[in-house]
Amino acid sequence: MRLPVAVAALMFAVASVCAPAQEGARLPDIGSSAGTVLSPADQKAYGQMMLSQLRNYDYILEDPLIDTWLRGLGNRLAAASDDPKQDFTFFMMRDRQVNAFATVGGYVGVNAGLVLVADTEDEVAGVLGHEIAHVTQSHVLRSVERAQRDSVPILLAMLGAIAIAQSGSSSSGDAAMAAMASAQGIAAQRQINYTRSNESEADRIGIRTMARSGYDPLAMAQMFERMQALERSNQGGEKDRTPDYLRSHPVNTTRIAEAKQRAAKMENGDTRFTPAFTVSDNPLLPSSLQISTAPSGSDSVQFGWVRERLRVLSANTPTAAVNEYGRMRRAGKLSAAQRYGLAYAHLLAGHGDDAVKELEPLLDQYPGDTWLLLAMGQAQARAGNPAAADAVFEDMLARMPRNRAVALTYAGVLAERNNAAAGKRAQDVLRPLLAGAGDDPLFQSTFARVNEIAGDPIRAGEAWAEAAYLNGRPERALVQLNNLKKRSDLDYYARARIDARIAAITPAVLELRRQGVRDPDLDRR
């Protein structure tokens, strides 16, 4: 199911209210009431609500390799931010529009299009550092504080607008459009009133965060220049083609010049970072001691894999991605990263033999590369060579038994065989990750499938319910758990687990019903 355009626009309008529309310089925490508008628990709940609804309408790009890269990049920056104790959740969206945003609870979304535009990982780090600064400098909370009469209701109305759009009535489109227009109007006004000073502060703090974490601070200005060129290339066309990120984060020559000046100061100054736990708090160490804990630079080879994998996953279809690489090849020789992208596109399109042919020379060039090996294992499986695929995966699993990408990819390949033996092996592969996968919908859906084919319907049912809950369908999850509870073969422990999840999910369902939101699929039964 795809999210209706009007509702999608409303959700991004909500996000734009939350991030760039705020006050000027950061005020001292003493006497500030920003943190009292929404409690930390409320902030987390709003962020989770938005993420689950984006998942519900298939806007989130769930891929274990991309997830690992993005979270690693984001957490590296967050650890070097002005508030390293702040929790962050970084997620990738499949849209090719150039956009990124931060909202309450430290939830930061990045569109695939932004990564496709970037030339280096450092440039993506510049955007993420900027968005992290919006959170750590309390811009988001101060926006909500300043607009208690409209911003908070908009956040709550998001689910209502989705329900209206899904209601099927003849007026639902107009109602959703009206809600969207209202939210966009408020967002636009707040951007006009507050963006300039806070964008400047977020640039300054973001550049400092980049330098602390080992990224090139000049890359933020380089990304701004890239965005400015993109904006200019869109002039004369449809107004709606202007990237969302450039609307909420206006780029001009002054801002670019200021970013370059700040980066130069960082490069000439001392960017060593004293962590928040600070060694100066240790009486056994000198108070002046500073430790540079940040890794240096970025992995340009891996970033190439990231960008091309995103190009494939964000394409309309795998065949469309193959054709896109065909056009690139006609324009010139493909780079190593682009050949990886073509191989992955062939893999997803079911052309296993073609994928293997593209991957073999790449593995000669980059032996032992995790991204290439995972693709090779999948390609061998799609090419009808299960023994060769298992050899690749078993070797990787022996070296990295708790690697999420390896485990999920191998389990997915095993699940495609659809037999009990493969299901039981997949259970063994996934089980080491089970304890930490409570908020991982991709793991839960994969675990559910392998339990089904392994002959464990109770574990499968629990995992399917968990996946439904994490994907924004709590009412469906509750129905599934209640149905599962009726089984006569439940043992004491399974019944206790199910009862505990029913008790945890029921309040969320009741709150959604209070807001007038019902699961449309369940309502049609």
Residue pairs with C-beta under 8 A, 6 or more apart in sequence:
1 56
1 57
1 58
2 57
2 58
3 11
3 54
3 57
3 58
3 59
3 162
4 165
4 166
4 173
4 176
6 161
6 165
6 173
6 176
6 177
6 179
6 180
7 57
7 161
7 162
7 165
7 176
7 180
8 57
8 59
9 180
9 184
10 158
10 161
10 176
10 179
10 180
10 183
10 184
11 50
11 53
11 54
11 158
12 99
12 101
12 244
13 154
13 180
13 183
13 184
13 186
13 187
14 50
14 103
14 154
14 155
14 158
14 183
14 187
15 50
15 101
15 102
15 103
15 109
16 101
16 187
16 191
16 244
16 247
16 248
17 143
17 147
17 151
17 154
17 183
17 186
17 187
17 190
18 101
18 102
18 103
18 104
18 140
18 143
18 144
18 151
18 155
19 101
19 102
19 103
19 131
19 134
19 139
19 140
19 143
19 248
20 134
20 139
20 191
20 194
20 195
20 198
20 199
20 202
20 248
20 249
21 143
21 187
21 190
21 191
21 193
21 194
21 195
21 198
22 134
22 139
22 140
22 142
22 143
22 146
22 190
22 194
22 195
22 198
23 139
23 142
23 143
23 146
23 194
23 197
23 198
24 194
24 197
24 198
24 201
25 197
25 201
26 137
26 138
26 201
29 35
32 138
33 145
34 138
34 141
34 142
34 144
34 145
35 138
35 141
37 141
37 144
37 145
37 148
37 152
38 46
38 104
38 141
38 144
38 152
40 105
42 104
43 104
43 105
43 106
43 141
44 87
44 105
45 105
46 103
46 104
46 105
46 155
47 89
47 103
47 104
47 105
47 106
47 107
48 105
48 107
49 155
49 158
49 159
50 103
50 107
50 158
51 60
51 89
51 91
51 107
52 470
52 471
52 472
53 158
53 159
53 162
53 472
54 60
54 91
54 93
54 109
54 472
55 62
55 441
55 470
55 471
55 472
56 471
56 472
56 473
57 162
57 472
58 94
59 93
59 94
59 95
60 91
60 92
60 93
60 94
61 92
61 93
61 94
61 112
61 310
61 313
61 314
62 441
62 442
63 92
63 309
63 313
64 404
64 405
64 408
64 409
64 442
65 305
65 306
65 309
65 370
65 371
65 374
65 405
66 92
66 306
66 309
66 310
66 313
67 91
67 92
67 404
67 442
68 404
68 405
69 302
69 306
70 90
70 91
70 92
70 110
71 90
73 90
73 121
73 124
73 125
73 128
74 88
74 90
74 108
74 128
74 132
75 88
75 90
76 213
76 214
76 294
76 295
77 125
77 128
77 129
77 132
77 209
77 210
77 213
77 215
78 84
78 86
78 88
78 132
79 213
79 275
80 209
80 212
80 213
80 273
80 294
81 129
81 132
81 133
81 136
81 205
81 209
82 133
82 136
82 137
82 205
82 209
83 135
83 136
83 276
84 275
84 276
85 276
86 106
86 135
86 136
87 105
87 106
88 106
88 107
88 108
88 132
88 135
89 105
89 106
89 107
89 108
90 108
90 109
90 110
90 128
91 107
91 108
91 109
91 110
92 109
92 110
92 111
92 112
92 310
93 99
93 109
93 110
93 111
93 112
94 112
94 313
94 314
95 111
95 112
95 113
95 314
96 111
96 112
96 113
96 116
96 314
97 111
97 113
97 243
97 244
98 111
98 113
98 114
98 117
98 227
98 230
98 243
98 244
98 245
98 246
99 109
99 110
99 111
99 113
99 114
99 243
99 244
99 245
100 108
100 109
100 110
100 111
100 114
100 127
100 128
100 131
100 245
101 108
101 109
101 131
101 248
102 108
102 109
102 131
102 132
102 134
102 135
102 140
103 109
103 140
104 140
104 141
104 144
104 155
106 135
108 128
108 131
108 132
108 135
110 124
110 127
110 128
111 245
112 310
112 311
112 313
112 314
113 243
113 314
114 124
114 127
114 245
115 124
115 306
115 307
115 310
116 307
116 310
116 311
116 314
117 226
117 227
117 230
118 124
118 127
118 223
118 226
118 307
119 222
119 226
120 216
120 219
120 222
120 298
120 300
120 303
121 215
121 298
121 299
121 300
121 302
121 303
121 306
122 210
122 215
122 216
122 219
122 222
122 298
123 219
123 220
123 222
123 223
123 226
124 223
124 303
125 210
125 213
125 215
125 219
125 298
126 206
126 207
126 210
126 215
126 219
126 220
126 221
126 222
126 223
127 220
127 223
127 245
129 205
129 206
129 207
129 209
129 210
129 213
129 215
129 220
130 202
130 203
130 206
130 220
130 249
131 202
131 206
132 206
132 209
133 139
133 201
133 202
133 203
133 204
133 205
133 206
133 209
134 140
134 198
134 202
136 205
137 198
137 201
137 202
137 205
139 198
139 201
139 202
143 151
143 190
143 194
144 151
144 152
146 194
147 186
147 190
150 186
151 186
154 182
154 183
154 186
156 515
157 179
157 183
159 512
159 515
159 517
160 179
160 515
160 516
160 517
161 175
161 176
161 179
161 180
162 517
163 516
163 517
163 518
163 520
164 172
164 175
164 176
164 179
165 172
165 173
165 175
165 176
166 172
166 520
167 520
187 248
191 247
191 248
195 248
195 249
195 250
199 249
199 250
199 255
200 255
200 258
203 220
203 255
203 258
203 259
203 262
204 262
206 220
207 217
207 220
207 259
207 262
207 263
207 266
208 217
208 262
208 266
208 271
210 216
210 217
210 219
210 220
210 266
211 217
211 263
211 266
211 267
211 271
212 271
212 273
212 294
213 273
213 294
213 295
214 294
214 295
214 296
214 297
215 297
215 298
216 263
216 297
217 262
217 263
217 266
217 267
218 260
218 263
218 264
218 267
220 259
220 263
221 256
221 259
221 260
221 263
224 251
224 255
224 256
224 259
225 256
227 243
227 245
227 246
227 251
228 251
228 252
228 253
228 256
230 243
230 246
231 242
231 243
231 246
231 251
234 241
234 242
234 243
272 290
272 291
272 292
273 290
273 291
273 292
273 293
273 294
274 280
274 290
274 291
275 291
275 293
279 285
279 289
279 290
279 291
280 286
280 287
280 288
280 289
301 336
301 337
301 366
301 369
302 371
304 335
304 336
304 337
304 340
305 337
305 340
305 369
305 371
305 372
307 337
308 337
308 338
308 340
308 341
308 344
309 340
309 341
309 344
309 371
311 321
311 324
311 341
312 318
312 321
312 341
312 344
312 345
312 348
315 321
315 324
315 345
317 349
318 345
318 346
318 348
318 349
318 350
319 349
321 341
321 345
321 348
321 349
322 342
322 345
322 346
322 349
322 351
324 345
325 334
325 338
325 341
325 342
325 345
328 334
328 338
329 342
334 342
336 362
336 365
336 366
339 358
339 361
339 362
340 358
340 359
340 362
340 371
340 372
340 375
342 358
343 354
343 355
343 358
343 359
343 362
343 375
343 379
344 355
344 375
346 352
346 354
346 355
346 358
346 379
347 355
347 375
347 378
347 379
347 382
350 382
351 382
352 379
352 380
352 381
352 382
352 383
352 384
352 385
353 383
355 375
355 378
355 379
355 382
355 383
356 376
356 379
356 380
356 383
359 372
359 375
359 376
359 379
360 376
362 369
362 372
363 369
363 372
363 373
363 376
366 372
370 396
370 400
370 403
370 405
370 406
373 392
373 396
374 396
374 405
374 406
374 409
376 392
377 389
377 392
377 393
377 396
377 409
377 410
377 413
378 389
378 409
378 413
380 386
380 388
380 389
380 392
381 389
381 413
381 416
386 417
389 413
393 406
393 409
393 410
393 413
396 403
396 406
396 410
397 403
397 406
397 407
397 410
397 429
400 406
401 432
402 432
402 433
404 433
404 443
407 429
407 430
407 432
407 433
408 430
408 442
408 443
408 446
410 426
410 429
411 426
411 429
411 430
411 446
411 447
411 450
412 446
414 422
414 423
414 425
414 426
414 429
414 450
415 422
415 423
415 426
415 446
415 449
415 450
415 453
418 453
419 453
420 453
420 454
420 455
422 453
423 450
423 451
423 452
423 453
423 454
423 455
424 454
426 450
426 453
426 454
427 450
427 451
427 454
427 456
430 443
430 446
430 447
430 450
433 443
434 447
437 443
437 444
437 447
438 466
439 470
440 470
441 466
441 467
441 470
441 471
444 463
444 464
444 466
444 467
444 470
445 463
445 464
445 467
447 459
447 463
448 459
448 460
448 461
448 463
448 464
448 466
448 467
449 460
451 457
451 459
451 460
451 463
452 460
457 487
458 484
458 487
458 489
458 490
458 494
461 480
461 481
461 483
461 484
462 481
462 484
462 494
462 497
462 498
462 501
464 480
465 476
465 477
465 478
465 480
465 481
465 484
465 501
466 477
466 501
468 474
468 476
468 477
468 480
469 477
469 505
469 508
473 519
474 505
474 508
474 509
474 512
475 509
475 512
475 518
475 519
475 522
476 519
476 521
476 522
477 501
477 505
478 502
478 505
478 506
478 509
479 522
481 498
481 501
481 502
481 505
482 502
484 490
484 498
485 495
485 498
485 499
485 502
490 498
512 518
